[in-house]
Structures are given as structure tokens and as C-alpha cells.
Amino acid sequence: MTDLSQAIAAAFDPANAPADALAVNAAILKRLENWDNWAYPPETIRQMRREGRGAFPAPVLSPRARTMTIDGPHGPIGLRIITPEGPARGVYLHIHGGGWVLGSVDQQDQWLERFADRAGMACVSVDYRLAPEHPYPQGPDDCEAAALWIAREAKALFGTDRLVIGGESAGAHLSATTLLRLRDRHGIMPFRAANLHAGCYDLALTPSVRRWGAAKLVLNTRDIQMFVRHYLLHTGAVTDPDVSPLQADLKGMPPALFTVGSQDPLVDDTLFMAPRWSAAGNTAELQVYPAGCHVFIAFPGSNTDRCLERIEAFMVAACA
């Protein structure tokens, strides 16, 4: 076995599961025993999640964050910005998760503030439009517009044009989609690197999604099916590379860091995407964290500490 194969196999070995990760998983399963993302309209579930009533803790807002708006194809797009106290080493265009339906631009302040302080990144998070009120292609259209804007304005606003893109879950999916659109629609690749955590890259659903079942470890098979249904409410085929970037020609992509937990229903998406990224001639690093749930970096623990430190080092190296 190669070193990478051994590392992946080790991540799925129950003997290597950190005790704190197992405790987090048990607490999530208990907490979500009677939770249903689809019991209320999406706007109600969004508010409930903001109050910490879903899988994730209530967000802690950064007092350093500022907001602005830019023009987009469907109207104004909000941006949430957290900058380092000194000169920025680079700019991180962040795209939040939430299955294209939930989540919000201000629920990741703790990560972005950390990336600003520890990696020297000026962090710009995109308040893209959410389904089902604004289904495909409006969300990726907003992200594409934000990426074009940051490519034009980063140097003037932040003193550097060294750019990284990334996000979690649906945000990782939209980051990959945005990179493909920049290459195919605009003939540019302004980003030096991509930080892709726990992404969904095949909306036809990979085996790990289909086989997961009802266990509510943050999300389950039904949740992912419903997210896709809402996202593609009016148009979009799951075989279209603009919808499922796993199906795309991935040549000319920047170096990417792929991270995921071994107990994530979407683990196959990362296990399939990272080798395809590499096979297309790009640099790809894959790290699987034992017993990590979906977007495990939202919860305290040894996996989270290791993963965030690796992300920070990746950003620093990309902007060196």
C-alpha cells in the first residue's frame, strides 16, 4: 500500500477514532433524535439554526466583521469581511455551507477570524442567494460574480492579489463550480489555491450518501436528497458539470486541500474528487479525519484542532 492508501485506511479504522470525536458524534445523534430540517419552511429552519437549535452551535459573531455589497446578475450581493490587524498575506474568498438552502454568511466568523489572525488572510464571505427561493443557477451566479469582483479589487482593497477560495459542504461545491466557471467562461484562474472541506461534488449522490440511511449525524440521506431537490427546483441536471463538478474536466485547477471526516455521509465525494483533481494534472492533498462527522470543524476536538491548523498552513504556503 502507498503512504496515502495507508493513511486513508487508518482513518477508517475504529481503533484510531479519537475519544472526543466519538463523544461529539454521540451527542449530535442524541440532540437530533427528533430534529427534522423539513418540518418547517426553510426560512424558519434558518432562524432556528441561528439560535443553535439544529446540529451546530449558535454562531458567535465577530465584532471585527464589516459588510458591503457589490453588484450581481440577480441584484446586490452581500459580503462579510474580517481582516487581520496587520498587512494581509492573502485574501480568502469564503463560501458558506448549508446545502444551498440553509446557512448564512455570518455563521463562520470564528473560523474566518482565526484565519485572519493565524494565517494573515483577509477573509471575504459571500452572502449568496439560497434555494428554494432562489434556486440554481442563482447561488453559483452570485459566487461567480463575487470571485470576479475579488480578482479585480483585491489589490486595491487589501494590498494583495494572492487569492484563495474555499468553503465547507455546499460551500466547497460552489467553490469548485466557481473555479470551473472562471476557467471556462472567462479564461482566467486568479486563485492560487482551494480549501475544500466536506464538499458535495456529485449531486447524483455517491455511494456513501445513498448507503448512509436515516442516522442523523448532522445530516442523513434524506437531507441530502432534499437539499438537491430544493437547489435544482426549476432547472439543472445532476450530470451537468456546472451542477456536479465531479463530472467536469478538471484540468487547470489550482492546488487544493481536501479534508473530510470518515463518518461524513459525503465522504465518498471527497474520496472521488481529490484523485480526479490530481489525475487532471493538479496538486491535491487529501486528509481524512477518523470519526469526523459532517463539517466536524464546527465542533471542538482534536480533529478540529488538527484540521484548522492544516488549513492555515495550506493558506500560508499558497500565499508565500
C-alpha positions in Angstrom: 0.0 0.0 0.0 1.1 3.6 -0.7 1.5 6.0 2.2 -1.7 7.8 1.1 -3.6 4.5 1.0 -2.4 3.5 4.4 -3.4 6.9 5.8 -6.9 6.6 4.4 -7.3 3.0 5.7 -6.1 4.2 9.1 -8.7 7.0 9.1 -11.5 4.4 8.8 -10.1 2.0 11.4 -12.3 2.3 14.5 -9.2 1.8 16.7 -8.0 5.2 15.5 -11.1 7.1 16.3 -10.4 9.9 18.9 -12.5 9.6 22.0 -13.5 13.2 21.8 -14.8 12.7 18.3 -16.9 9.7 19.3 -18.3 11.8 22.2 -19.3 14.6 19.8 -20.9 12.2 17.4 -23.0 10.6 20.2 -24.1 14.0 21.4 -25.1 15.1 17.9 -27.1 11.9 17.4 -28.9 12.4 20.7 -29.6 16.0 20.1 -31.1 15.4 16.6 -33.3 12.4 17.5 -36.4 14.4 16.9 -35.0 17.2 14.6 -36.3 17.5 11.1 -34.8 20.1 8.7 -38.1 19.9 6.7 -40.7 20.2 9.4 -40.9 24.0 8.8 -40.3 26.3 5.8 -36.6 26.9 5.1 -36.7 30.5 6.5 -37.9 29.1 9.8 -35.3 26.4 10.0 -32.6 29.1 9.2 -33.7 31.1 12.1 -33.8 28.1 14.4 -30.3 27.2 13.3 -29.2 30.7 14.1 -30.5 30.1 17.6 -28.4 26.9 17.9 -31.4 24.6 17.7 -30.1 22.3 14.9 -26.9 20.3 14.8 -24.5 23.2 15.0 -23.9 25.6 17.9 -25.3 29.1 17.7 -22.9 31.3 15.8 -20.6 33.7 17.7 -20.5 36.9 15.7 -17.1 38.7 15.3 -17.2 42.4 16.4 -14.5 42.9 13.8 -16.7 42.0 10.8 -17.9 44.6 8.4 -20.2 44.3 5.5 -20.5 45.7 2.0 -22.5 45.0 -1.2 -21.5 44.5 -4.8 -23.5 44.2 -7.9 -24.5 40.8 -9.2 -26.6 39.3 -12.0 -29.6 38.9 -9.8 -29.2 42.0 -7.7 -26.9 43.1 -4.9 -24.6 40.5 -3.2 -23.6 41.0 0.4 -20.1 40.4 1.5 -18.9 39.9 5.1 -15.2 40.9 5.7 -12.8 40.1 8.5 -9.3 41.3 8.1 -6.0 40.8 10.1 -4.7 43.6 12.2 -1.5 43.9 10.2 -1.0 43.7 6.4 -2.8 40.8 4.7 -0.8 37.9 3.4 -3.6 37.0 1.1 -7.4 37.1 0.5 -9.6 34.2 1.3 -12.9 34.2 -0.7 -15.1 32.0 1.6 -18.4 30.4 0.5 -20.5 29.1 3.4 -22.3 25.7 3.6 -25.9 24.7 4.4 -27.0 22.5 1.5 -27.6 25.6 -0.8 -30.7 26.1 1.4 -29.6 26.8 4.9 -26.6 28.6 6.5 -25.7 32.2 6.3 -22.7 34.5 5.8 -22.2 35.3 9.4 -22.2 31.7 10.9 -18.5 31.1 10.3 -17.0 34.2 11.9 -15.0 32.1 14.4 -13.1 30.3 11.5 -12.6 33.5 9.5 -11.4 35.4 12.5 -8.9 32.6 13.2 -7.7 32.5 9.6 -7.2 36.3 9.7 -5.2 36.1 12.9 -3.2 33.0 12.4 -2.8 32.9 8.6 -2.9 36.6 7.9 -5.8 36.3 5.5 -8.3 39.0 4.7 -11.5 36.9 4.7 -14.4 37.8 2.4 -17.5 35.6 2.8 -20.2 35.6 0.1 -23.9 36.1 1.1 -25.1 34.2 -2.0 -28.8 33.6 -2.7 -30.3 30.4 -1.2 -32.8 27.9 -2.6 -35.7 27.2 -2.8 -36.5 30.9 -3.0 -33.5 31.4 -5.4 -32.6 28.0 -6.8 -29.9 27.1 -9.3 -28.3 28.9 -11.0 -28.7 32.0 -8.8 -26.4 30.8 -6.0 -23.4 29.9 -8.2 -24.1 33.0 -10.3 -23.6 35.1 -7.1 -20.4 33.3 -6.2 -19.0 33.7 -9.8 -19.7 37.4 -9.6 -18.0 37.7 -6.2 -15.0 35.9 -7.5 -14.6 38.2 -10.5 -15.0 41.2 -8.2 -12.3 40.0 -5.8 -10.0 39.2 -8.6 -10.4 42.9 -9.8 -10.4 44.6 -6.4 -8.3 42.6 -4.0 -5.1 44.5 -4.6 -6.7 47.9 -4.1 -8.8 46.9 -1.1 -6.5 44.6 0.8 -3.0 45.3 -0.6 -2.5 41.8 -2.2 -3.8 39.9 -5.1 -2.8 36.5 -3.7 -6.2 34.7 -3.6 -7.5 31.5 -2.0 -11.1 30.2 -2.4 -12.9 27.7 -0.3 -15.7 26.6 1.9 -17.5 23.8 3.7 -20.1 21.3 2.4 -22.2 23.2 -0.2 -19.6 26.0 0.0 -16.9 23.6 -1.1 -19.1 22.5 -4.0 -19.7 26.2 -5.0 -16.0 26.9 -4.7 -15.2 24.1 -7.2 -18.0 25.3 -9.5 -16.8 28.9 -9.4 -13.2 27.8 -10.3 -14.6 25.9 -13.3 -16.7 28.9 -14.4 -13.7 31.2 -14.2 -11.7 28.9 -16.4 -14.4 28.1 -18.9 -16.4 31.3 -19.1 -13.7 33.9 -18.5 -10.4 32.2 -19.4 -8.8 33.1 -16.0 -7.6 31.4 -12.9 -6.8 34.1 -10.3 -6.9 31.8 -7.3 -3.7 30.2 -6.0 -5.4 27.5 -4.0 -8.7 26.0 -2.9 -9.6 24.9 0.6 -12.4 22.3 0.1 -13.9 20.8 3.3 -16.5 18.1 3.3 -17.8 19.0 -0.1 -20.7 17.6 -2.1 -19.4 17.2 -5.7 -21.8 14.7 -7.3 -25.5 15.7 -6.9 -26.5 12.3 -8.4 -25.3 11.1 -5.0 -22.2 9.0 -4.3 -22.4 5.5 -2.7 -21.7 6.8 0.8 -24.7 9.2 0.6 -27.0 6.6 -0.8 -26.0 3.9 1.7 -25.9 6.2 4.8 -29.5 5.8 5.8 -31.5 7.6 8.5 -28.8 8.1 11.2 -28.9 11.9 11.8 -25.1 12.6 12.3 -25.6 16.3 11.3 -27.4 15.1 8.1 -28.6 11.9 6.5 -29.5 10.5 3.1 -32.9 12.2 3.1 -31.5 15.5 4.0 -29.0 15.5 1.1 -31.8 14.3 -1.3 -34.0 17.2 -0.2 -31.1 19.8 -0.4 -30.5 18.7 -4.0 -34.3 18.8 -4.8 -34.5 22.4 -3.5 -31.3 23.5 -5.2 -32.5 22.2 -8.6 -36.1 23.3 -8.2 -36.6 24.7 -11.7 -33.6 23.6 -13.8 -30.3 21.8 -13.7 -29.3 18.2 -14.5 -27.2 16.2 -12.0 -25.0 15.1 -14.9 -24.1 18.7 -15.8 -20.5 19.6 -14.6 -21.9 23.0 -13.6 -24.1 21.1 -11.1 -21.9 18.2 -10.3 -18.2 19.3 -10.6 -17.1 15.7 -10.1 -18.2 15.2 -13.8 -16.1 18.1 -15.1 -12.8 18.3 -16.9 -10.6 19.4 -14.0 -7.5 20.5 -15.9 -6.0 23.8 -14.9 -7.3 23.9 -11.4 -5.2 25.4 -8.6 -3.7 23.3 -5.8 -6.4 22.0 -3.4 -6.6 20.8 0.1 -9.4 18.2 0.5 -10.5 17.5 4.1 -13.3 15.3 5.4 -14.3 13.1 8.3 -14.6 9.4 8.0 -18.1 9.5 9.5 -19.5 12.0 7.0 -22.2 10.8 4.6 -20.4 12.8 1.9 -17.0 11.2 2.5 -17.1 9.5 -1.0 -17.5 12.9 -2.7 -14.0 13.9 -1.3 -12.5 10.4 -1.9 -13.6 10.6 -5.5 -12.9 14.3 -6.2 -9.3 14.5 -4.8 -7.9 11.8 -7.1 -9.7 13.2 -10.1 -8.2 16.6 -9.3 -4.8 15.0 -9.2 -5.3 12.9 -12.3 -6.1 16.1 -14.2 -2.5 17.3 -13.5 -3.3 19.5 -10.5 -1.9 19.3 -7.0 -4.3 17.7 -4.5 -3.8 16.9 -0.8 -6.3 14.6 0.8 -6.8 14.2 4.6 -9.5 12.1 6.2 -10.0 12.6 9.9 -11.0 9.5 11.9 -14.6 9.5 13.2 -15.1 13.1 12.0 -18.8 13.9 11.3 -20.0 16.3 8.6 -18.2 19.6 8.9 -16.6 18.4 12.2 -14.6 21.6 12.4 -17.8 23.3 13.8 -17.3 21.3 17.0 -14.4 21.3 19.5 -12.0 18.5 19.5 -8.6 17.1 18.4 -9.7 16.6 14.8 -10.8 20.2 14.6 -7.6 21.5 16.0 -5.5 19.4 13.6 -7.7 20.3 10.6 -7.8 24.0 11.1 -4.0 24.1 11.7 -3.5 22.3 8.4 -5.8 24.7 6.6 -3.9 27.6 8.0 -0.6 26.2 6.9 -2.0 25.5 3.5 -3.2 29.1 3.1 0.2 30.5 4.3 2.1 28.3 1.8 -0.3 29.2 -1.0 0.3 32.9 -0.4 4.0 32.8 0.2 
